[in-house]
Amino acid sequence: MVEAESASPRPYAGDPVFDLHLGGKMAVQSTVALGDRDDLSLAYTPGVARVCEAIAADPALTQIYTWVPNTVAVVTDGTAVLGLGDIGPAAAMPVMEGKAVLFKQFGGVDAVPICLATTDVEEIIETVARLAPSFGGINLEDISAPRCFEIEARLKDRLDIPVFHDDQHGTAVVALAALWNALTLTGRDAADTRVVISGAGAAGVAIAKIMLEAGIKDLAVTDRKGVVHSGRSDLTPVKRELAEMTADKTGRTGSLADALDGADVYLGVSGGTVAEEDVARMADDAIIFAMANPDPEVHPEVAHRHARVVATGRSDFPNQINNVLAFPGIFRGAFDVHATAITEGMKLAAAQALAELVGSDLAEDYVIPSPFDPRVGPAVSAAVADAARRDGVARR
């Protein structure tokens, strides 16, 4: 009997995407030279023992003599990966590697991808808490709602280092920055602007909260069953709290189409599709941020027929709402002052810094800077560090 030919070790050879990922996208690199025995005795035994003993006597020295204060754990359970959904921890690794590369490239922050083989809330919290001494911060990534809210909240309570769920807060920071500029361009004031958000998951909840912090008063969030309001009997605790902060304040109910009638702003983080006739009923000079990837809720060609400012989550259209504008600089700023947490004030400061970079170049197709603008990282990190000091979470 002839044995079947073994599968190729590179089944996708020649595909440029797979070729780029061959062997992974990152590696650990030493920052010290080991050229001879003297170098080795300083970097490892016996010299390293002196550093260990000093840290044992004063654990705060970890912040000076190890990589900990410049290193973030990028943690996922693989349940909400990009637009792919629940694909598991192994399949999530290429995304987590990519996130780590972005941290280094745009913030000078070292990052370690950690994909957990559990979706249990208690196990995730306990695992991350036990790993925390090795890191200066925790970036939670691609963990599905509503579990992500509890995981983040409890880790923030338990740890004295920054804990940040980027799917929530990174998206919210960049969306707010772009919205501030769009409001300026269309002559609107935040307090008089009516906003509709479709999607009540991680990003939708965080965007709603930061918009309220920024002065938006009339805000409705919708899910598959329409406006999230307290008159509904199907709300989770997170959605009930969201309803009380948003639609309950104005008495808004009904469908997404009802909410869009006369609205000034539409922010989409749902992955659904909005009918053109519903978009057409928005206010004059409307603002549409359709951020689902790869397919925006409203295609830009359709959106431009009815809106003055249009943004998406895609890189092939102007005004990309891209989290990489926020998270590297936010952690860089937090690490620079050894912050114990990332506060609402730090997020608002990051959004303001991003918005201000656009400056006098503000236009319909330029309400948010490019991720490759070299000013972005330094501006965000400086603003975040200053805000950390104001908010009393900076340790230096």
Phi and psi in degrees as a GROMACS rama.xvg file:
@    title "Ramachandran Plot"
@    xaxis  label "Phi"
@    yaxis  label "Psi"
@TYPE xy
-90.127  126.198  VAL-2
-71.2882  145.578  GLU-3
-65.0062  142.713  ALA-4
-64.7898  133.717  GLU-5
-66.2758  150.678  SER-6
-64.4271  147.778  ALA-7
-63.0907  138.18  SER-8
-68.6606  -14.4371  PRO-9
-130.93  76.0889  ARG-10
-65.3165  -18.0148  PRO-11
-112.884  24.1798  TYR-12
-55.7088  135.249  ALA-13
97.4664  -18.2994  GLY-14
-80.9201  121.221  ASP-15
-61.4658  -31.4111  PRO-16
-67.2277  -48.3641  VAL-17
-68.4899  -36.548  PHE-18
-60.9576  -39.8697  ASP-19
-64.2921  -34.3246  LEU-20
-84.6951  -2.63202  HIS-21
-58.1543  120.657  LEU-22
77.7248  6.53222  GLY-23
89.5509  171.917  GLY-24
-107.212  6.62299  LYS-25
-152.541  165.536  MET-26
-154.885  162.175  ALA-27
-89.5094  133.116  VAL-28
-128.077  134.193  GLN-29
-70.4694  146.197  SER-30
-101.652  1.19324  THR-31
-126.756  150.929  VAL-32
-86.5638  140.703  ALA-33
-122.572  80.347  LEU-34
-97.3953  -20.0785  GLY-35
-155.596  -175.631  ASP-36
-64.3242  -35.0502  ARG-37
-63.4732  -43.7744  ASP-38
-59.7478  -43.8575  ASP-39
-64.307  -37.8859  LEU-40
-70.2177  -24.3949  SER-41
-82.5083  -43.2025  LEU-42
-76.6335  -31.2186  ALA-43
-128.559  -146.402  TYR-44
-72.6836  140.31  THR-45
-91.4201  -12.739  PRO-46
-59.7584  -39.3264  GLY-47
-61.1076  -26.7712  VAL-48
-60.8517  -35.679  ALA-49
-63.9079  -39.7459  ARG-50
-67.5174  -41.9303  VAL-51
-60.8141  -43.8487  CYS-52
-65.6384  -37.0563  GLU-53
-65.6286  -40.4855  ALA-54
-69.5134  -36.7153  ILE-55
-60.2934  -37.0846  ALA-56
-76.6471  -31.4573  ALA-57
-143.24  90.546  ASP-58
-56.9517  -22.1944  PRO-59
-63.0841  -20.1405  ALA-60
-67.5823  -14.6646  LEU-61
-54.9334  -32.845  THR-62
-71.8908  -9.68665  GLN-63
-113.468  -40.7203  ILE-64
-109.672  16.2905  TYR-65
-138.642  174.423  THR-66
-82.6524  -4.54635  TRP-67
-49.6373  -49.2053  VAL-68
-70.1196  -6.15865  PRO-69
-117.971  18.1227  ASN-70
-126.687  130.869  THR-71
-116.276  142.583  VAL-72
-90.3959  126.551  ALA-73
-100.642  104.13  VAL-74
-111.741  130.469  VAL-75
-139.852  161.894  THR-76
-114.425  5.24103  ASP-77
74.6017  19.4357  GLY-78
-93.1946  -11.1677  THR-79
-148.627  61.0311  ALA-80
-86.2091  116.121  VAL-81
43.1888  -130.568  LEU-82
-95.4975  14.1232  GLY-83
-94.5675  -18.043  LEU-84
81.562  -144.409  GLY-85
-85.4017  89.1615  ASP-86
-108.036  -0.429951  ILE-87
89.7061  164.783  GLY-88
-68.0066  -36.6398  PRO-89
-65.3728  -45.2229  ALA-90
-71.2016  -18.7078  ALA-91
-78.2545  -16.7911  ALA-92
-57.7015  -42.2345  MET-93
-58.2261  -35.2425  PRO-94
-70.0328  -42.3716  VAL-95
-66.5912  -37.8571  MET-96
-59.6229  -45.1508  GLU-97
-59.8012  -40.706  GLY-98
-62.3341  -42.0368  LYS-99
-62.6871  -39.2388  ALA-100
-64.3189  -40.0261  VAL-101
-64.5799  -40.165  LEU-102
-55.802  -45.6  PHE-103
-71.5006  -44.9744  LYS-104
-66.645  -42.3812  GLN-105
-104.319  -8.85085  PHE-106
-134.12  -5.29075  GLY-107
64.4001  25.3624  GLY-108
-104.473  129.595  VAL-109
-75.4512  140.069  ASP-110
-139.569  144.17  ALA-111
-121.825  118.571  VAL-112
-74.7687  132.318  PRO-113
-131.53  112.634  ILE-114
-106.909  117.061  CYS-115
-94.2121  135.248  LEU-116
-88.415  52.4825  ALA-117
-159.19  149.07  THR-118
-116.609  7.27958  THR-119
-76.1163  127.806  ASP-120
-57.2844  -47.2691  VAL-121
-64.2503  -41.3249  GLU-122
-67.0288  -39.3484  GLU-123
-63.7959  -47.5811  ILE-124
-60.1563  -46.3792  ILE-125
-66.5931  -40.3197  GLU-126
-63.8721  -48.3372  THR-127
-63.4305  -41.2334  VAL-128
-61.9384  -38.2859  ALA-129
-72.1884  -28.0489  ARG-130
-81.5267  -18.8733  LEU-131
-54.0137  -36.1607  ALA-132
-59.1359  -16.8893  PRO-133
-87.2538  -2.28471  SER-134
-136.082  155.157  PHE-135
-89.5349  -13.5866  GLY-136
-165.523  162.795  GLY-137
-122.685  121.15  ILE-138
-107.122  106.075  ASN-139
-78.9351  138.739  LEU-140
-143.259  132.386  GLU-141
53.9879  46.0062  ASP-142
-108.329  128.344  ILE-143
-69.3116  151.456  SER-144
-81.739  151.54  ALA-145
-89.1647  1.57797  PRO-146
-60.6554  -32.6091  ARG-147
-60.6235  -32.0062  CYS-148
-66.5118  -47.0284  PHE-149
-67.056  -42.0177  GLU-150
-59.941  -48.0062  ILE-151
-64.0076  -47.2994  GLU-152
-60.4584  -43.7906  ALA-153
-72.523  -35.436  ARG-154
-67.9442  -36.8735  LEU-155
-62.0347  -39.1403  LYS-156
-68.9288  -32.788  ASP-157
-87.4809  -30.8991  ARG-158
-107.597  153.85  LEU-159
-107.045  30.5784  ASP-160
-128.896  160.517  ILE-161
-60.2066  132.384  PRO-162
-122.801  125.48  VAL-163
-143.316  120.001  PHE-164
-93.7564  102.346  HIS-165
-64.2862  -34.2244  ASP-166
-58.8568  -31.3215  ASP-167
-82.4181  -66.1913  GLN-168
-83.2067  -32.9529  HIS-169
-62.9329  -45.8703  GLY-170
-60.3505  -43.816  THR-171
-63.4962  -42.2022  ALA-172
-61.9627  -48.1456  VAL-173
-68.9036  -40.0316  VAL-174
-62.0342  -41.3254  ALA-175
-65.1153  -42.8836  LEU-176
-58.3487  -47.0786  ALA-177
-65.6178  -38.7432  ALA-178
-65.8741  -41.9391  LEU-179
-54.1161  -44.5443  TRP-180
-70.0235  -37.3769  ASN-181
-64.8845  -37.9192  ALA-182
-64.4324  -41.5725  LEU-183
-61.1784  -44.1942  THR-184
-64.3731  -35.483  LEU-185
-96.8254  6.05971  THR-186
70.8229  32.0482  GLY-187
-104.542  155.213  ARG-188
-108.099  137.956  ASP-189
-54.5962  -41.6858  ALA-190
-65.9482  -21.4406  ALA-191
-108.817  11.5665  ASP-192
-99.6814  133.624  THR-193
-100.221  121.31  ARG-194
-116.585  139.052  VAL-195
-123.531  129.031  VAL-196
-114.14  126.093  ILE-197
-102.403  124.357  SER-198
115.757  114.518  GLY-199
-113.603  31.6848  ALA-200
-90.2425  -153.065  GLY-201
-57.2952  -52.0264  ALA-202
-67.3158  -43.4707  ALA-203
-60.4734  -43.4406  GLY-204
-63.6492  -45.7789  VAL-205
-66.4446  -40.2518  ALA-206
-62.2584  -43.8517  ILE-207
-58.6146  -45.3697  ALA-208
-65.6721  -41.7451  LYS-209
-72.7509  -30.6839  ILE-210
-65.0821  -40.6272  MET-211
-63.3279  -42.9015  LEU-212
-60.3238  -32.166  GLU-213
-84.7779  -1.411  ALA-214
108.99  1.36013  GLY-215
-69.1989  132.509  ILE-216
-106.149  -38.8697  LYS-217
-103.752  98.3939  ASP-218
-136.691  129.732  LEU-219
-125.404  137.485  ALA-220
-113.676  135.476  VAL-221
-119.083  151.295  THR-222
-124.06  -161.859  ASP-223
-63.1655  -22.0699  ARG-224
-101.958  9.32442  LYS-225
108.096  -158.311  GLY-226
-62.7257  134.913  VAL-227
-82.0722  106.871  VAL-228
-140.81  160.721  HIS-229
-71.4393  -9.73575  SER-230
-74.5431  -10.6295  GLY-231
-84.0389  148.19  ARG-232
-99.9525  2.11954  SER-233
-109.312  16.7143  ASP-234
-82.7342  138.259  LEU-235
-74.4298  165.96  THR-236
-55.5083  -38.009  PRO-237
-65.5472  -44.4219  VAL-238
-69.9143  -31.7314  LYS-239
-64.7877  -43.6506  ARG-240
-63.0096  -39.9747  GLU-241
-63.3523  -42.6532  LEU-242
-59.2911  -43.0669  ALA-243
-64.6991  -30.218  GLU-244
-83.8638  -20.4879  MET-245
-119.295  -94.5875  THR-246
-60.4334  -32.4822  ALA-247
-61.8259  -27.7305  ASP-248
-68.1912  -29.4789  LYS-249
-114.127  -5.7407  THR-250
77.1336  19.667  GLY-251
-76.9295  137.23  ARG-252
-140.47  -171.968  THR-253
95.2759  -161.393  GLY-254
-91.5312  174.769  SER-255
-60.3107  -40.556  LEU-256
-60.6525  -41.6084  ALA-257
-61.455  -43.6849  ASP-258
-66.5565  -34.0712  ALA-259
-73.994  -20.1221  LEU-260
-61.1141  108.354  ASP-261
84.0411  1.3419  GLY-262
-70.4391  148.752  ALA-263
-85.404  -33.9931  ASP-264
-134.779  135.808  VAL-265
-119.596  127.617  TYR-266
-120.955  114.604  LEU-267
-106.993  122.926  GLY-268
-136.468  42.1532  VAL-269
-114.155  -27.1848  SER-270
81.3906  1.41206  GLY-271
-86.1719  -166.862  GLY-272
-127.909  134.609  THR-273
-105.666  128.223  VAL-274
-66.2521  143.76  ALA-275
-61.776  -36.0671  GLU-276
-63.21  -28.0323  GLU-277
-74.8195  -41.2845  ASP-278
-63.2551  -36.0504  VAL-279
-63.8685  -20.0363  ALA-280
-90.3501  3.95332  ARG-281
-70.7162  170.237  MET-282
-67.2742  163.385  ALA-283
-62.0073  152.168  ASP-284
53.3777  41.8725  ASP-285
-66.5454  162.775  ALA-286
-122.027  124.703  ILE-287
-125.771  115.399  ILE-288
-111.119  98.6402  PHE-289
-101.38  97.4398  ALA-290
-102.466  2.34401  MET-291
-65.7582  143.302  ALA-292
-122.168  141.994  ASN-293
-85.2871  -7.54217  PRO-294
-110.016  107.165  ASP-295
-60.2947  151.21  PRO-296
-60.1637  -33.7439  GLU-297
-126.773  119.212  VAL-298
-63.1155  139.748  HIS-299
-52.2436  -36.017  PRO-300
-62.1771  -40.1189  GLU-301
-70.4556  -45.6557  VAL-302
-59.1351  -40.8446  ALA-303
-66.6273  -19.2035  HIS-304
-72.8766  -18.2477  ARG-305
-130.025  -4.68853  HIS-306
-130.766  152.894  ALA-307
-86.3827  -36.848  ARG-308
-122.076  128.215  VAL-309
-129.023  134.013  VAL-310
-134.978  154.726  ALA-311
-137.268  -177.512  THR-312
-95.6724  4.28167  GLY-313
-96.9441  150.658  ARG-314
-85.3573  -9.92012  SER-315
-95.6917  10.4594  ASP-316
-130.055  155.223  PHE-317
-62.9552  162.595  PRO-318
59.1473  58.2502  ASN-319
-79.1043  123.379  GLN-320
-84.9457  95.0608  ILE-321
-120.088  122.48  ASN-322
-58.4283  -23.084  ASN-323
-65.4018  -15.8954  VAL-324
-69.2477  -19.2514  LEU-325
-113.221  -57.6223  ALA-326
-64.1336  -36.9104  PHE-327
-63.9304  -44.0266  PRO-328
-69.1248  -34.5837  GLY-329
-63.9804  -47.4514  ILE-330
-69.1505  -36.905  PHE-331
-58.4529  -47.5349  ARG-332
-64.7726  -40.4363  GLY-333
-64.9472  -42.23  ALA-334
-67.7147  -35.737  PHE-335
-61.1101  -28.1973  ASP-336
-111.72  11.5393  VAL-337
52.2801  49.5121  HIS-338
-65.7948  147.582  ALA-339
-89.3431  -12.1213  THR-340
-162.95  168.962  ALA-341
-112.082  113.446  ILE-342
-92.1145  169.645  THR-343
-61.7031  -37.1549  GLU-344
-62.7063  -35.8645  GLY-345
-68.6975  -37.6236  MET-346
-67.8488  -44.1669  LYS-347
-62.3369  -38.5534  LEU-348
-63.8228  -39.4162  ALA-349
-63.1484  -43.6581  ALA-350
-63.0414  -43.0809  ALA-351
-63.2956  -42.1187  GLN-352
-61.4589  -42.2323  ALA-353
-63.2353  -45.5459  LEU-354
-60.9222  -41.3297  ALA-355
-69.003  -23.2717  GLU-356
-65.007  -26.4402  LEU-357
-67.2042  -41.3449  VAL-358
54.6397  -137.631  GLY-359
-73.9538  -6.4859  SER-360
-83.6213  3.72807  ASP-361
-52.2731  128.509  LEU-362
-155.607  169.034  ALA-363
-56.1826  -34.3416  GLU-364
-100.447  15.9183  ASP-365
-151.327  80.0524  TYR-366
-110.105  -2.43081  VAL-367
-147.978  138.595  ILE-368
-69.3204  165.405  PRO-369
-77.4634  147.614  SER-370
-59.1327  -22.3053  PRO-371
-92.5826  4.22682  PHE-372
-69.0425  116.437  ASP-373
-65.1038  -11.3231  PRO-374
-79.5486  -19.8619  ARG-375
-60.5587  -59.0339  VAL-376
-55.6544  -52.4311  GLY-377
-60.5153  -39.3711  PRO-378
-66.3127  -44.8707  ALA-379
-66.4459  -45.2263  VAL-380
-64.2939  -40.3527  SER-381
-64.9353  -42.3987  ALA-382
-65.4062  -40.0323  ALA-383
-67.5396  -42.1298  VAL-384
-61.6132  -44.5545  ALA-385
-61.5905  -42.4429  ASP-386
-66.2004  -35.7633  ALA-387
-62.0334  -40.4607  ALA-388
-65.1583  -43.3872  ARG-389
-62.8151  -36.9994  ARG-390
-85.3257  -1.56791  ASP-391
75.6966  23.7407  GLY-392
-109.558  2.6291  VAL-393
-85.4345  137.375  ALA-394
-100.644  0.157814  ARG-395
